[in-house]
Amino acid sequence: MKQLARFFVGFLAVLGMLGLSAQPAVAKSYDIDAVDITATILPTGAMSVEETRRYDFDGSFSFAYQTIKKQPDSTSGTGRTAPYTLSNFRLCDETTCYQQNTEAAENEAPSDRVNSFYVKDEADQYYIKWFYESNGGSKAFTLKYTVDNAVTLQRDVAELYWQWVGDEWEEPQSNIRVDLRLPQNIPGDDIQAWAHGPTSGVVSIPSAEDVTFQLARLPSETFFEGRVVLPKTVFNENAGAPGSLTKAQIQQQENQYIQDTIAKVQQQQKIAIFFGGANIAFVIATLVFFVKSFLDFWRNHKEKPLPKINQSGTLWEPPSELSPAQVEQLLSARKSLTPKSFTATILNLVHRRYFKFVRSDKKEGLLFPDWKYFLVELDEQPVGKLTGVELNVHRFLTEEVGEEEVPRSDGSTFEAIPLDSVVKYCKSHPAAAQLILKNLEETALRANLSGGY
């Protein structure tokens, strides 16, 4: 019987390939798991920037884009009105530097625009888009550019106020590190730096020539920016852009920002404590109510056990007369059937003595001999007693697949339906195999509806 079981497993696989639809494809996605930014402030007030982001792709991708605002909303109130101007855009991956193109690349064939990028100067931002090929895995892109007027010459101090990561990104970014290199010969006491964004961000001044900004994870649509105050004397007279604030005003703004952040964190902590306490109180109240209800039920409402109906103390219910196809529809609450219903109906016809299984007299085959099994039609039961589902399967076996003359070892023959022929018929007639499943679905559904299910 092990060989017979293997046959039905293979038979289900054949019908599954012919009659079942494919599972939907998994949506593609990507992560940005590392961001390294190196920026250098020049005495001219310009700043050269090099941003490297490592993408981890799951699926096929062919382009990416980034926007850089000319005057981010978060810089309002900094005493500067002039927008930032950017130039000298370059873009590379680990092995290739891309060719700068124009927006016309959007109309080119995908294969013609690979390893290229273009920059669109819009009213309030720069839009950078680049084209590549990736079928999954990790890939790093480096964007280089110059901010021509990055430094703001305030009334008594120079200032850099720059968004290292803007709030237009649709995916979170992890492991962000910014290394800002300052002009030489600045006294360490004349350098101040602040970071804005998530409270987990860290800013440090390891030397008089470096300021670093670090953040473990930045949520999507959230900015991470830095503000650095330097002496005006290290810059040229007309460097950067003019501003109207003083150092004292900048420090006052940052102190207020720190106080607001502390107040916000404390408020969030209070809310968390309140809801945590409320949850604990709810759990305790629920447990008390449950215990009281259980004790009340046990003492006053629990019914006594019923007397035994028979010696074994069990009830027996005769098996259902529903066809396997009807049972599958009722259990799944869906019209569609799997090939298991077809196989179960064949076994049901054998159980009801419309067919019987017969095994070959000897194993057949050259390399791997094995037993062959056949369905032999019986005349013990009238066909008129079959349900609609069973009748469809019976006709499929006897009329579509058909009987064959099978030889015995003693030289005689008998008429039977080889199980191998059922599989071969389904493979060579896929449309008919799908049709029998569809007919079973319709017939079983009508039977269930007429039965009031």
C-alpha positions as CSV (number, residue, x, y, z in Angstrom):
1,M,0.0,0.0,0.0
2,K,3.0,2.3,0.3
3,Q,3.3,2.4,-3.5
4,L,-0.4,3.2,-3.7
5,A,0.1,6.1,-1.3
6,R,3.0,7.4,-3.4
7,F,0.8,7.3,-6.5
8,F,-1.9,9.5,-4.9
9,V,0.8,12.0,-3.7
10,G,2.1,12.3,-7.3
11,F,-1.5,12.4,-8.6
12,L,-2.3,15.4,-6.4
13,A,0.9,17.1,-7.5
14,V,-0.1,16.7,-11.2
15,L,-3.6,18.1,-10.6
16,G,-2.2,20.9,-8.5
17,M,0.1,22.0,-11.3
18,L,-2.8,21.9,-13.8
19,G,-5.6,23.3,-11.8
20,L,-4.3,25.6,-9.1
21,S,-3.2,29.2,-9.6
22,A,0.3,30.4,-8.6
23,Q,0.9,32.2,-5.4
24,P,1.3,36.0,-5.7
25,A,4.9,37.3,-6.0
26,V,6.5,38.8,-2.9
27,A,6.8,42.6,-3.2
28,K,10.3,43.9,-3.6
29,S,11.9,46.2,-1.0
30,Y,15.1,47.8,0.0
31,D,16.9,49.1,3.2
32,I,19.5,51.8,3.6
33,D,21.7,50.2,6.3
34,A,24.7,52.6,6.3
35,V,25.2,56.3,5.6
36,D,28.6,57.9,5.6
37,I,28.9,61.6,4.9
38,T,32.2,63.6,4.7
39,A,31.9,67.4,4.4
40,T,34.7,69.9,4.2
41,I,34.2,73.7,4.8
42,L,36.4,75.9,2.8
43,P,37.6,79.5,3.6
44,T,35.5,80.7,0.6
45,G,32.3,79.7,2.5
46,A,31.7,76.7,0.2
47,M,31.4,73.2,1.4
48,S,32.3,70.0,-0.5
49,V,30.0,67.1,0.4
50,E,30.5,63.3,-0.2
51,E,27.5,61.1,0.7
52,T,27.8,57.3,0.6
53,R,24.7,55.2,1.2
54,R,24.7,51.4,1.2
55,Y,21.4,49.9,-0.2
56,D,20.4,46.3,0.6
57,F,18.0,45.3,-2.2
58,D,15.5,42.5,-2.1
59,G,14.3,42.2,-5.7
60,S,15.1,44.0,-9.0
61,F,15.7,47.7,-9.0
62,S,16.8,50.1,-11.8
63,F,16.8,53.7,-10.4
64,A,17.0,55.8,-7.2
65,Y,16.5,59.5,-6.5
66,Q,17.3,62.1,-3.9
67,T,16.2,65.6,-3.2
68,I,18.2,68.4,-1.5
69,K,16.3,71.5,-0.4
70,K,17.6,74.9,-1.2
71,Q,16.2,76.4,2.0
72,P,14.8,73.7,4.4
73,D,11.8,74.8,6.5
74,S,13.7,73.9,9.7
75,T,16.2,76.7,9.0
76,S,13.6,79.5,9.2
77,G,14.5,82.0,11.9
78,T,18.3,81.6,11.4
79,G,18.8,85.1,10.0
80,R,19.5,83.9,6.5
81,T,17.3,84.5,3.5
82,A,19.6,83.5,0.6
83,P,18.9,80.0,-0.8
84,Y,21.7,77.4,-1.0
85,T,23.3,76.9,-4.4
86,L,24.8,73.6,-5.4
87,S,27.2,72.6,-8.2
88,N,29.8,70.0,-9.3
89,F,27.5,67.0,-9.0
90,R,29.1,63.6,-9.4
91,L,27.7,60.1,-8.7
92,C,29.5,56.7,-8.5
93,D,29.0,53.2,-7.2
94,E,31.7,50.8,-6.0
95,T,33.2,50.3,-9.5
96,T,31.8,52.9,-11.9
97,C,31.4,56.7,-12.0
98,Y,28.1,57.6,-13.8
99,Q,27.8,59.9,-16.8
100,Q,25.8,63.0,-16.2
101,N,22.8,63.2,-18.5
102,T,19.7,65.4,-18.8
103,E,16.1,64.8,-17.9
104,A,15.7,63.4,-21.4
105,A,17.1,60.2,-20.0
106,E,13.6,59.4,-18.7
107,N,12.6,58.7,-22.4
108,E,15.5,56.5,-23.2
109,A,15.4,52.7,-23.2
110,P,16.4,51.3,-19.8
111,S,19.5,49.6,-21.2
112,D,20.7,52.9,-22.7
113,R,20.5,55.0,-19.5
114,V,22.2,52.5,-17.1
115,N,25.2,54.1,-15.2
116,S,24.0,57.6,-15.8
117,F,22.3,60.4,-13.7
118,Y,20.8,63.8,-14.1
119,V,20.2,66.8,-11.9
120,K,17.0,68.9,-12.1
121,D,17.2,72.4,-10.6
122,E,13.6,73.0,-9.3
123,A,12.2,76.0,-7.6
124,D,12.9,75.0,-4.0
125,Q,15.1,71.9,-4.4
126,Y,17.6,69.9,-6.4
127,Y,16.3,66.6,-7.8
128,I,19.0,64.0,-8.5
129,K,18.1,60.7,-10.2
130,W,20.4,57.9,-11.2
131,F,20.0,54.6,-13.2
132,Y,21.6,51.3,-12.6
133,E,20.9,47.5,-12.6
134,S,20.4,45.4,-9.4
135,N,18.8,42.1,-9.0
136,G,19.3,42.0,-5.3
137,G,22.1,42.2,-2.8
138,S,24.1,45.1,-1.5
139,K,25.2,48.2,-3.5
140,A,26.7,51.5,-2.4
141,F,26.2,54.8,-4.2
142,T,28.3,58.0,-3.6
143,L,26.9,61.4,-4.4
144,K,29.4,64.3,-4.5
145,Y,28.5,68.0,-4.8
146,T,29.6,71.4,-3.7
147,V,27.4,73.9,-1.7
148,D,28.7,77.1,-3.0
149,N,27.4,79.3,-0.2
150,A,27.1,76.9,2.7
151,V,28.4,79.3,5.4
152,T,26.3,82.1,6.7
153,L,28.3,85.2,7.9
154,Q,26.2,86.3,10.8
155,R,26.8,89.7,12.5
156,D,29.6,88.5,14.8
157,V,30.1,84.8,14.0
158,A,30.1,82.4,11.0
159,E,27.6,79.6,11.0
160,L,26.9,76.3,9.1
161,Y,23.3,75.1,9.3
162,W,22.8,72.1,7.1
163,Q,20.5,69.1,6.8
164,W,22.7,66.0,6.5
165,V,19.6,64.0,5.8
166,G,16.3,65.6,4.6
167,D,12.8,64.7,5.5
168,E,11.8,63.5,2.0
169,W,13.2,60.0,2.3
170,E,10.5,57.3,2.2
171,E,12.6,54.6,3.9
172,P,14.4,54.7,7.3
173,Q,18.2,54.9,7.3
174,S,20.6,53.3,9.7
175,N,24.1,53.8,11.0
176,I,24.5,57.5,10.0
177,R,27.9,59.1,10.5
178,V,28.9,62.6,9.4
179,D,32.5,63.8,9.5
180,L,32.7,67.6,9.2
181,R,36.1,69.0,8.5
182,L,36.7,72.6,9.5
183,P,39.3,75.2,8.3
184,Q,42.6,75.1,10.1
185,N,43.9,77.3,12.9
186,I,40.6,77.7,14.8
187,P,40.8,77.8,18.6
188,G,38.8,74.9,20.1
189,D,37.0,77.2,22.4
190,D,35.5,79.1,19.5
191,I,33.7,76.1,18.0
192,Q,30.2,75.1,19.1
193,A,28.0,72.5,17.5
194,W,24.4,71.2,17.9
195,A,22.4,68.3,16.3
196,H,18.7,68.5,15.5
197,G,16.4,65.5,14.9
198,P,15.8,62.3,16.9
199,T,17.0,62.7,20.5
200,S,19.3,59.7,20.1
201,G,21.6,61.7,17.8
202,V,25.1,62.5,19.1
203,V,27.4,65.5,18.2
204,S,31.0,65.7,19.3
205,I,34.1,67.9,18.6
206,P,37.1,65.5,18.8
207,S,39.5,68.1,17.6
208,A,39.7,71.8,16.5
209,E,39.4,70.5,12.9
210,D,36.6,68.0,13.1
211,V,33.0,67.8,14.2
212,T,31.1,64.5,14.1
213,F,27.4,63.8,14.0
214,Q,26.1,60.2,14.6
215,L,22.7,58.6,14.7
216,A,21.9,54.8,14.9
217,R,18.5,55.0,13.1
218,L,16.6,57.7,11.4
219,P,12.8,57.1,10.7
220,S,11.4,57.9,7.3
221,E,10.3,61.4,6.6
222,T,12.4,62.7,9.4
223,F,15.4,65.1,9.1
224,F,18.8,65.0,10.8
225,E,20.7,68.3,10.7
226,G,23.7,70.0,12.3
227,R,24.5,73.6,13.3
228,V,28.1,74.7,13.9
229,V,29.3,78.2,15.0
230,L,32.8,79.3,14.0
231,P,34.8,82.6,14.0
232,K,34.2,84.9,11.1
233,T,38.0,85.5,10.8
234,V,38.7,82.2,9.2
235,F,36.6,83.0,6.1
236,N,37.1,85.4,3.2
237,E,35.3,88.8,3.5
238,N,32.5,87.9,1.0
239,A,32.3,84.2,1.8
240,G,29.0,82.4,1.9
241,A,25.8,84.4,2.4
242,P,25.0,87.2,4.8
243,G,23.0,86.7,8.0
244,S,21.4,89.0,10.7
245,L,21.8,87.0,14.0
246,T,24.4,87.3,16.7
247,K,26.2,84.5,18.5
248,A,24.2,85.2,21.6
249,Q,20.9,84.9,19.7
250,I,22.0,81.6,18.2
251,Q,22.9,80.3,21.6
252,Q,19.6,81.4,23.0
253,Q,17.8,79.6,20.1
254,E,19.7,76.4,20.8
255,N,19.1,76.6,24.6
256,Q,15.4,77.0,24.0
257,Y,15.5,74.1,21.6
258,I,17.2,72.0,24.3
259,Q,14.6,73.0,26.9
260,D,11.7,72.2,24.5
261,T,13.3,68.8,23.7
262,I,13.6,68.0,27.4
263,A,10.0,69.0,28.1
264,K,8.8,66.9,25.2
265,V,10.8,63.8,26.4
266,Q,9.5,64.3,29.9
267,Q,5.9,64.6,28.6
268,Q,6.3,61.4,26.6
269,Q,7.7,59.6,29.7
270,K,4.7,60.7,31.7
271,I,2.3,59.5,29.1
272,A,4.2,56.2,28.9
273,I,4.0,55.8,32.7
274,F,0.3,56.7,32.7
275,F,-0.6,54.1,30.0
276,G,1.7,51.6,31.6
277,G,0.0,52.0,35.0
278,A,-3.4,51.9,33.3
279,N,-2.5,48.6,31.5
280,I,-1.4,47.1,34.8
281,A,-4.6,48.2,36.6
282,F,-6.7,46.8,33.7
283,V,-4.9,43.4,33.9
284,I,-5.4,43.2,37.7
285,A,-9.1,44.2,37.4
286,T,-9.6,41.6,34.7
287,L,-7.9,38.9,36.7
288,V,-10.0,39.8,39.8
289,F,-13.2,39.7,37.7
290,F,-12.3,36.4,36.2
291,V,-11.5,34.8,39.5
292,K,-14.7,36.1,41.1
293,S,-16.8,34.9,38.1
294,F,-15.1,31.5,38.1
295,L,-15.7,31.0,41.8
296,D,-19.4,32.1,41.5
297,F,-19.9,29.7,38.6
298,W,-18.2,26.9,40.4
299,R,-20.3,27.4,43.5
300,N,-23.7,28.3,42.1
301,H,-24.1,27.5,38.4
302,K,-22.0,24.5,37.5
303,E,-24.3,21.7,36.2
304,K,-24.1,18.2,37.5
305,P,-22.7,15.6,35.1
306,L,-25.4,13.8,33.0
307,P,-26.1,10.1,33.6
308,K,-24.2,7.7,31.3
309,I,-26.1,6.7,28.1
310,N,-24.3,3.4,27.8
311,Q,-21.6,1.4,29.4
312,S,-18.8,3.2,27.5
313,G,-20.3,6.6,28.3
314,T,-19.9,7.8,24.7
315,L,-22.3,8.8,21.9
316,W,-21.8,7.5,18.3
317,E,-22.9,9.5,15.3
318,P,-23.0,7.8,11.9
319,P,-20.6,9.3,9.3
320,S,-21.9,12.1,7.0
321,E,-23.2,11.2,3.6
322,L,-21.9,14.4,2.1
323,S,-19.4,14.0,-0.7
324,P,-15.7,15.0,-0.1
325,A,-16.1,18.0,-2.4
326,Q,-19.0,19.3,-0.4
327,V,-17.2,18.8,2.9
328,E,-14.1,20.8,1.6
329,Q,-16.3,23.7,0.5
330,L,-18.1,23.8,3.9
331,L,-14.8,23.6,5.9
332,S,-13.0,26.2,3.8
333,A,-16.1,28.5,3.3
334,R,-15.0,28.9,-0.4
335,K,-16.3,27.6,-3.7
336,S,-12.9,26.6,-5.0
337,L,-11.7,23.0,-4.5
338,T,-8.2,21.5,-4.4
339,P,-7.3,18.2,-6.2
340,K,-7.7,16.4,-2.9
341,S,-11.4,16.4,-3.4
342,F,-11.1,14.6,-6.7
343,T,-8.8,11.9,-5.1
344,A,-11.1,11.6,-2.1
345,T,-14.1,11.0,-4.4
346,I,-12.3,8.2,-6.1
347,L,-11.6,6.6,-2.8
348,N,-15.2,7.1,-1.8
349,L,-16.4,5.3,-5.0
350,V,-14.2,2.4,-4.0
351,H,-15.6,2.5,-0.5
352,R,-19.2,2.4,-1.9
353,R,-18.3,-0.6,-4.1
354,Y,-18.5,1.1,-7.5
355,F,-14.9,0.3,-8.1
356,K,-12.3,-1.9,-6.5
357,F,-8.5,-1.7,-6.5
358,V,-6.5,-4.5,-8.2
359,R,-2.8,-4.9,-8.1
360,S,-0.7,-6.4,-10.9
361,D,0.4,-10.0,-10.6
362,K,4.0,-9.0,-10.6
363,K,6.2,-5.9,-10.5
364,E,6.7,-4.2,-13.8
365,G,9.6,-2.0,-15.1
366,L,13.2,-2.6,-16.1
367,L,15.4,-0.3,-13.9
368,F,13.0,0.2,-10.9
369,P,10.3,-2.5,-11.1
370,D,7.2,-1.7,-9.0
371,W,3.6,-2.8,-8.6
372,K,0.9,-1.3,-10.9
373,Y,-2.6,-0.6,-9.6
374,F,-5.9,-0.6,-11.5
375,L,-9.6,0.4,-10.9
376,V,-12.0,-2.3,-11.8
377,E,-15.7,-1.2,-12.2
378,L,-18.2,-3.3,-10.2
379,D,-21.9,-3.9,-10.9
380,E,-22.9,-4.2,-7.3
381,Q,-24.4,-0.8,-6.9
382,P,-26.7,1.1,-9.4
383,V,-25.2,4.3,-10.9
384,G,-28.4,6.1,-10.2
385,K,-27.6,6.2,-6.5
386,L,-24.5,8.3,-7.0
387,T,-24.5,12.0,-6.0
388,G,-23.8,14.6,-8.6
389,V,-20.2,15.0,-7.6
390,E,-19.6,11.2,-7.6
391,L,-21.4,10.8,-10.9
392,N,-19.1,13.4,-12.6
393,V,-16.0,11.6,-11.3
394,H,-17.4,8.2,-12.3
395,R,-18.1,9.4,-15.9
396,F,-14.7,11.0,-16.1
397,L,-13.0,7.7,-15.2
398,T,-15.2,5.4,-17.3
399,E,-15.8,7.6,-20.4
400,E,-12.9,10.1,-20.6
401,V,-10.0,7.9,-19.3
402,G,-11.6,4.6,-20.2
403,E,-10.9,1.0,-19.5
404,E,-8.0,-1.0,-21.0
405,E,-7.4,-4.7,-21.5
406,V,-4.9,-5.7,-18.9
407,P,-3.0,-9.1,-19.2
408,R,-2.6,-11.5,-16.3
409,S,0.5,-13.7,-15.7
410,D,-1.6,-16.8,-16.7
411,G,-2.3,-15.4,-20.1
412,S,-5.9,-14.2,-19.5
413,T,-7.0,-10.6,-19.5
414,F,-9.4,-8.3,-17.7
415,E,-10.9,-4.8,-18.3
416,A,-9.6,-2.1,-15.9
417,I,-8.6,1.5,-15.6
418,P,-4.8,1.8,-14.9
419,L,-4.1,4.5,-12.3
420,D,-1.1,5.5,-14.4
421,S,-3.5,6.2,-17.3
422,V,-5.5,8.7,-15.1
423,V,-2.2,10.7,-14.5
424,K,-1.2,10.5,-18.2
425,Y,-4.6,11.7,-19.3
426,C,-4.4,14.7,-17.0
427,K,-1.0,15.6,-18.3
428,S,-1.9,15.2,-22.0
429,H,-5.4,16.9,-21.5
430,P,-4.8,19.8,-19.1
431,A,-7.9,21.6,-20.2
432,A,-10.0,18.5,-19.4
433,A,-8.3,18.2,-16.0
434,Q,-9.2,21.8,-15.1
435,L,-12.7,21.3,-16.4
436,I,-13.4,18.3,-14.1
437,L,-12.3,20.4,-11.1
438,K,-14.5,23.3,-12.2
439,N,-17.5,20.9,-12.7
440,L,-16.9,19.5,-9.2
441,E,-17.0,23.0,-7.8
442,E,-20.3,23.9,-9.5
443,T,-21.9,20.5,-8.6
444,A,-20.8,20.6,-5.0
445,L,-21.9,24.2,-4.6
446,R,-25.4,23.4,-5.9
447,A,-25.6,20.4,-3.6
448,N,-24.6,22.4,-0.6
449,L,-27.1,25.2,-1.4
450,S,-29.9,22.8,-2.0
451,G,-29.1,21.1,1.3
452,G,-29.4,24.4,3.2
453,Y,-25.7,24.8,4.1
